[in-house]
Amino acid sequence: MKYFLFICFISLIFSKLDFNLKKVRKELLDRHNLYRRRHQAPNLQSLPALEKIAQSYSEKLLSLGYLIHSGNTYNGNYIGENLYFGYNVKNLGTKPVDAWYEEIKDYDFSKSEFTSRTGHFTQVVWKNSRKLGCGVACTDTAYCYITCNYYPGGNYLGQFKTNVLPLSDISLEEDEFMEEEETDEPETDSKREDEYVKKQKEIINNSKLEIFRKSILDKHNYYRSLHQVDYLERDSTLEKIAQNAAEQMIEIDNFYFSKEKYNGEAIGQNIFWFFGSFTGEKIANMWYESGSSYDYNDPKYKSDYGEFTQMIWKNTKKIGCGYACNGNECYGLCTYYPPGNFMNQFKENVLPKK
């Protein structure tokens, strides 16, 4: 219930967003080509078939409520894909591309290789990509999902040096155009309104972790009730362990299982990675759905559904969760005590639904 109220609060803060899809697509294309010229890459051209794919997927993301790559293809071939999510986006045709391009600060041209921190930038300027199709889907409360698809797709291993070229000399006119485009937006909100929205965003950000922890706990306990096992209780020590591990993962930009112990004993751990917005409920649902292949007639551990079995493990009593983000990229996990997934204990701990 508290999570539902949180969503309603967001709806009150942001006004309805109206936009012209054709105009936004043209702006997205132009912004891509502005950056591509800086890196000696040919202009992209719009492709209606890619636009249709991207629009359909943006609408799907809107219904899902979080970012996850599609794996879509065009004529059976791989396509590149950049995703963006934002609230009250005033520059739909420029802000996503600017955000993707900003990753250039982390790209090492001397190494010319893929990293998860720079994959959006490298796809934007990938020399061999020739076609672009973008889709935009927004709610009436002004949060939007944007998908841009590229053909041929970029980010192929071993091809970065020839496709991600260093900055070339750009004309003064282009610099002036860039500056004008970024500052030519009419100010529709007063300073007081801007400060109000800023303050509300700070309040939301400060409460996000607590909302996440309550939400994921509630969803765990809902699923546990379906499987005839007792509710889990939050534990501050486990939450601290989980948060420390999440911050370590975001620092190394990779998965990491905590080596910390709870009162000197081992703990269970479920890990997740997300790009974009997520909720505790969605993470719990994702883990639980992995149990669709669990065979109660052959109870045993498999990595395919280890998150599911830990969630509903009867002997587990306590939980602690945390997450950390760098921009839109987030790592998180839940820790459990006593841990689950012990060999030869699945039959008495992973019970079927009532």
TISE-490667 format. One record per residue (C-alpha): chain; x, y, z. Coordinates in steps of 0.1 Angstrom, whole numbers, plus 5000, padded with zeros to 4 digits. Layout:
N
> unit, xx, yy, zz
> A, X, Y, Z $
...
***
This chain:
354
> unit, xx, yy, zz
> A, 5000, 5000, 5000 $
> A, 5028, 5024, 5008 $
> A, 5044, 5018, 4975 $
> A, 5011, 5026, 4957 $
> A, 5009, 5059, 4975 $
> A, 5044, 5067, 4964 $
> A, 5035, 5062, 4928 $
> A, 5004, 5085, 4933 $
> A, 5027, 5112, 4948 $
> A, 5049, 5111, 4917 $
> A, 5018, 5116, 4895 $
> A, 5009, 5148, 4914 $
> A, 5043, 5163, 4910 $
> A, 5048, 5161, 4873 $
> A, 5025, 5176, 4846 $
> A, 5012, 5160, 4815 $
> A, 5038, 5158, 4787 $
> A, 5026, 5165, 4751 $
> A, 5049, 5158, 4722 $
> A, 5050, 5153, 4684 $
> A, 5065, 5119, 4677 $
> A, 5076, 5128, 4642 $
> A, 5093, 5159, 4654 $
> A, 5110, 5141, 4683 $
> A, 5123, 5114, 4659 $
> A, 5138, 5140, 4637 $
> A, 5155, 5157, 4666 $
> A, 5169, 5124, 4678 $
> A, 5182, 5117, 4644 $
> A, 5198, 5151, 4641 $
> A, 5214, 5149, 4675 $
> A, 5229, 5115, 4667 $
> A, 5244, 5129, 4634 $
> A, 5258, 5160, 4652 $
> A, 5278, 5137, 4675 $
> A, 5287, 5113, 4647 $
> A, 5302, 5141, 4626 $
> A, 5326, 5148, 4655 $
> A, 5339, 5113, 4652 $
> A, 5342, 5110, 4614 $
> A, 5311, 5087, 4612 $
> A, 5286, 5091, 4584 $
> A, 5251, 5104, 4591 $
> A, 5224, 5079, 4600 $
> A, 5192, 5078, 4580 $
> A, 5158, 5070, 4595 $
> A, 5143, 5036, 4587 $
> A, 5105, 5032, 4592 $
> A, 5109, 4995, 4598 $
> A, 5133, 5002, 4627 $
> A, 5110, 5030, 4640 $
> A, 5081, 5005, 4641 $
> A, 5102, 4980, 4661 $
> A, 5115, 5007, 4685 $
> A, 5080, 5022, 4690 $
> A, 5065, 4988, 4698 $
> A, 5092, 4981, 4723 $
> A, 5090, 5015, 4740 $
> A, 5053, 5008, 4746 $
> A, 5062, 4974, 4760 $
> A, 5087, 4990, 4784 $
> A, 5060, 5015, 4795 $
> A, 5038, 4986, 4804 $
> A, 5066, 4967, 4822 $
> A, 5078, 4998, 4841 $
> A, 5115, 4991, 4839 $
> A, 5143, 4990, 4814 $
> A, 5156, 4957, 4799 $
> A, 5170, 4951, 4764 $
> A, 5147, 4935, 4738 $
> A, 5170, 4913, 4718 $
> A, 5149, 4923, 4687 $
> A, 5163, 4917, 4652 $
> A, 5157, 4933, 4618 $
> A, 5154, 4909, 4589 $
> A, 5168, 4882, 4611 $
> A, 5199, 4903, 4618 $
> A, 5213, 4918, 4651 $
> A, 5203, 4955, 4657 $
> A, 5219, 4979, 4682 $
> A, 5197, 4993, 4709 $
> A, 5200, 5022, 4733 $
> A, 5173, 5027, 4760 $
> A, 5164, 5058, 4781 $
> A, 5140, 5066, 4809 $
> A, 5131, 5099, 4824 $
> A, 5106, 5119, 4843 $
> A, 5092, 5152, 4829 $
> A, 5116, 5151, 4800 $
> A, 5116, 5186, 4784 $
> A, 5140, 5178, 4755 $
> A, 5128, 5144, 4743 $
> A, 5147, 5147, 4710 $
> A, 5181, 5157, 4725 $
> A, 5184, 5147, 4762 $
> A, 5186, 5109, 4757 $
> A, 5213, 5112, 4731 $
> A, 5232, 5137, 4752 $
> A, 5231, 5113, 4781 $
> A, 5243, 5084, 4760 $
> A, 5271, 5105, 4745 $
> A, 5283, 5118, 4779 $
> A, 5298, 5083, 4784 $
> A, 5327, 5095, 4762 $
> A, 5344, 5107, 4794 $
> A, 5349, 5071, 4805 $
> A, 5359, 5057, 4771 $
> A, 5396, 5049, 4766 $
> A, 5405, 5054, 4729 $
> A, 5439, 5039, 4735 $
> A, 5423, 5005, 4744 $
> A, 5393, 5007, 4720 $
> A, 5372, 4981, 4738 $
> A, 5337, 4975, 4751 $
> A, 5327, 4984, 4787 $
> A, 5292, 4985, 4801 $
> A, 5299, 5021, 4811 $
> A, 5304, 5033, 4776 $
> A, 5282, 5010, 4754 $
> A, 5256, 5037, 4747 $
> A, 5283, 5062, 4735 $
> A, 5300, 5037, 4713 $
> A, 5267, 5027, 4696 $
> A, 5258, 5064, 4690 $
> A, 5291, 5070, 4670 $
> A, 5296, 5035, 4656 $
> A, 5309, 5041, 4621 $
> A, 5294, 5011, 4604 $
> A, 5258, 5018, 4616 $
> A, 5238, 5034, 4589 $
> A, 5201, 5034, 4599 $
> A, 5182, 5046, 4629 $
> A, 5147, 5041, 4643 $
> A, 5135, 5055, 4675 $
> A, 5103, 5051, 4695 $
> A, 5088, 5071, 4724 $
> A, 5061, 5061, 4749 $
> A, 5050, 5084, 4778 $
> A, 5024, 5082, 4805 $
> A, 5000, 5110, 4810 $
> A, 5020, 5118, 4842 $
> A, 5050, 5126, 4820 $
> A, 5075, 5098, 4824 $
> A, 5088, 5084, 4792 $
> A, 5106, 5054, 4778 $
> A, 5127, 5059, 4746 $
> A, 5142, 5032, 4724 $
> A, 5166, 5038, 4696 $
> A, 5176, 5009, 4673 $
> A, 5206, 5009, 4649 $
> A, 5213, 4989, 4618 $
> A, 5238, 4974, 4613 $
> A, 5243, 4971, 4651 $
> A, 5275, 4982, 4668 $
> A, 5296, 4972, 4697 $
> A, 5312, 4941, 4681 $
> A, 5343, 4929, 4699 $
> A, 5374, 4934, 4680 $
> A, 5359, 4962, 4659 $
> A, 5361, 4992, 4682 $
> A, 5393, 5007, 4668 $
> A, 5378, 5010, 4633 $
> A, 5343, 5021, 4643 $
> A, 5348, 5043, 4674 $
> A, 5371, 5071, 4661 $
> A, 5385, 5099, 4682 $
> A, 5372, 5134, 4681 $
> A, 5380, 5153, 4650 $
> A, 5382, 5191, 4646 $
> A, 5347, 5205, 4646 $
> A, 5336, 5239, 4632 $
> A, 5328, 5268, 4653 $
> A, 5294, 5269, 4637 $
> A, 5286, 5234, 4651 $
> A, 5297, 5245, 4686 $
> A, 5274, 5275, 4684 $
> A, 5246, 5254, 4671 $
> A, 5250, 5230, 4700 $
> A, 5250, 5258, 4725 $
> A, 5219, 5274, 4710 $
> A, 5200, 5242, 4709 $
> A, 5207, 5234, 4745 $
> A, 5197, 5269, 4758 $
> A, 5169, 5278, 4734 $
> A, 5142, 5260, 4754 $
> A, 5115, 5284, 4767 $
> A, 5112, 5285, 4805 $
> A, 5076, 5274, 4812 $
> A, 5081, 5269, 4849 $
> A, 5088, 5296, 4875 $
> A, 5118, 5294, 4897 $
> A, 5095, 5286, 4926 $
> A, 5080, 5257, 4907 $
> A, 5115, 5244, 4898 $
> A, 5127, 5246, 4934 $
> A, 5095, 5228, 4945 $
> A, 5100, 5199, 4920 $
> A, 5137, 5197, 4930 $
> A, 5128, 5195, 4967 $
> A, 5102, 5168, 4960 $
> A, 5127, 5148, 4940 $
> A, 5152, 5149, 4969 $
> A, 5125, 5137, 4993 $
> A, 5117, 5108, 4969 $
> A, 5154, 5098, 4964 $
> A, 5160, 5098, 5002 $
> A, 5131, 5075, 5007 $
> A, 5137, 5052, 4978 $
> A, 5158, 5026, 4996 $
> A, 5134, 5023, 5024 $
> A, 5105, 5019, 5000 $
> A, 5125, 4993, 4981 $
> A, 5132, 4973, 5012 $
> A, 5096, 4973, 5023 $
> A, 5083, 4965, 4989 $
> A, 5107, 4935, 4983 $
> A, 5100, 4922, 5018 $
> A, 5062, 4923, 5012 $
> A, 5065, 4905, 4979 $
> A, 5088, 4878, 4994 $
> A, 5062, 4872, 5022 $
> A, 5033, 4871, 4997 $
> A, 5050, 4844, 4977 $
> A, 5061, 4825, 5009 $
> A, 5025, 4824, 5021 $
> A, 5016, 4807, 4988 $
> A, 5041, 4780, 4997 $
> A, 5031, 4773, 5033 $
> A, 5061, 4789, 5049 $
> A, 5064, 4817, 5076 $
> A, 5071, 4853, 5068 $
> A, 5106, 4867, 5067 $
> A, 5116, 4895, 5091 $
> A, 5139, 4925, 5082 $
> A, 5173, 4925, 5099 $
> A, 5194, 4956, 5101 $
> A, 5227, 4937, 5101 $
> A, 5217, 4918, 5069 $
> A, 5207, 4951, 5053 $
> A, 5241, 4966, 5061 $
> A, 5258, 4936, 5046 $
> A, 5236, 4938, 5015 $
> A, 5242, 4975, 5011 $
> A, 5280, 4972, 5014 $
> A, 5280, 4945, 4987 $
> A, 5258, 4965, 4964 $
> A, 5282, 4995, 4967 $
> A, 5311, 4972, 4960 $
> A, 5294, 4959, 4928 $
> A, 5287, 4994, 4915 $
> A, 5324, 5003, 4922 $
> A, 5338, 4973, 4902 $
> A, 5308, 4973, 4878 $
> A, 5304, 4935, 4881 $
> A, 5286, 4910, 4902 $
> A, 5300, 4903, 4936 $
> A, 5289, 4880, 4964 $
> A, 5295, 4893, 4999 $
> A, 5321, 4874, 5020 $
> A, 5306, 4889, 5052 $
> A, 5290, 4865, 5078 $
> A, 5260, 4869, 5101 $
> A, 5270, 4862, 5136 $
> A, 5299, 4842, 5123 $
> A, 5277, 4821, 5100 $
> A, 5272, 4820, 5062 $
> A, 5243, 4838, 5045 $
> A, 5222, 4833, 5014 $
> A, 5223, 4859, 4986 $
> A, 5202, 4868, 4956 $
> A, 5218, 4893, 4932 $
> A, 5203, 4916, 4905 $
> A, 5214, 4941, 4879 $
> A, 5191, 4967, 4863 $
> A, 5195, 4996, 4839 $
> A, 5169, 5021, 4846 $
> A, 5140, 5022, 4870 $
> A, 5129, 4992, 4891 $
> A, 5110, 4984, 4922 $
> A, 5114, 4958, 4950 $
> A, 5082, 4942, 4937 $
> A, 5095, 4938, 4902 $
> A, 5128, 4923, 4914 $
> A, 5110, 4898, 4936 $
> A, 5086, 4889, 4908 $
> A, 5116, 4883, 4885 $
> A, 5133, 4859, 4910 $
> A, 5100, 4841, 4917 $
> A, 5093, 4836, 4880 $
> A, 5126, 4817, 4876 $
> A, 5109, 4789, 4896 $
> A, 5085, 4781, 4867 $
> A, 5109, 4752, 4858 $
> A, 5112, 4738, 4893 $
> A, 5103, 4701, 4895 $
> A, 5087, 4693, 4929 $
> A, 5090, 4656, 4920 $
> A, 5127, 4660, 4916 $
> A, 5136, 4685, 4943 $
> A, 5172, 4697, 4939 $
> A, 5193, 4728, 4932 $
> A, 5198, 4743, 4897 $
> A, 5212, 4777, 4890 $
> A, 5182, 4784, 4867 $
> A, 5159, 4788, 4898 $
> A, 5182, 4793, 4927 $
> A, 5168, 4827, 4935 $
> A, 5133, 4812, 4936 $
> A, 5142, 4784, 4960 $
> A, 5161, 4809, 4983 $
> A, 5130, 4832, 4984 $
> A, 5107, 4805, 4997 $
> A, 5132, 4784, 5016 $
> A, 5112, 4773, 5047 $
> A, 5141, 4774, 5072 $
> A, 5151, 4810, 5063 $
> A, 5138, 4835, 5088 $
> A, 5155, 4869, 5082 $
> A, 5162, 4891, 5052 $
> A, 5182, 4923, 5044 $
> A, 5183, 4940, 5010 $
> A, 5201, 4969, 4994 $
> A, 5211, 4985, 4961 $
> A, 5234, 5011, 4946 $
> A, 5234, 5030, 4913 $
> A, 5257, 5049, 4891 $
> A, 5235, 5069, 4868 $
> A, 5209, 5045, 4854 $
> A, 5229, 5013, 4861 $
> A, 5221, 4996, 4894 $
> A, 5233, 4966, 4913 $
> A, 5215, 4951, 4943 $
> A, 5210, 4920, 4964 $
> A, 5191, 4905, 4992 $
> A, 5208, 4885, 5020 $
> A, 5191, 4857, 5040 $
> A, 5196, 4839, 5073 $
> A, 5197, 4810, 5078 $
> A, 5207, 4805, 5041 $
> A, 5189, 4782, 5018 $
> A, 5197, 4759, 4988 $
> A, 5214, 4732, 5008 $
> A, 5218, 4699, 4990 $
> A, 5194, 4671, 5001 $
> A, 5171, 4696, 5020 $
> A, 5149, 4708, 4991 $
> A, 5120, 4685, 4997 $
> A, 5113, 4698, 5032 $
> A, 5122, 4734, 5024 $
> A, 5107, 4742, 4990 $
> A, 5071, 4733, 4993 $
> A, 5045, 4734, 4965 $
> A, 5017, 4760, 4965 $
> A, 4987, 4752, 4988 $
***
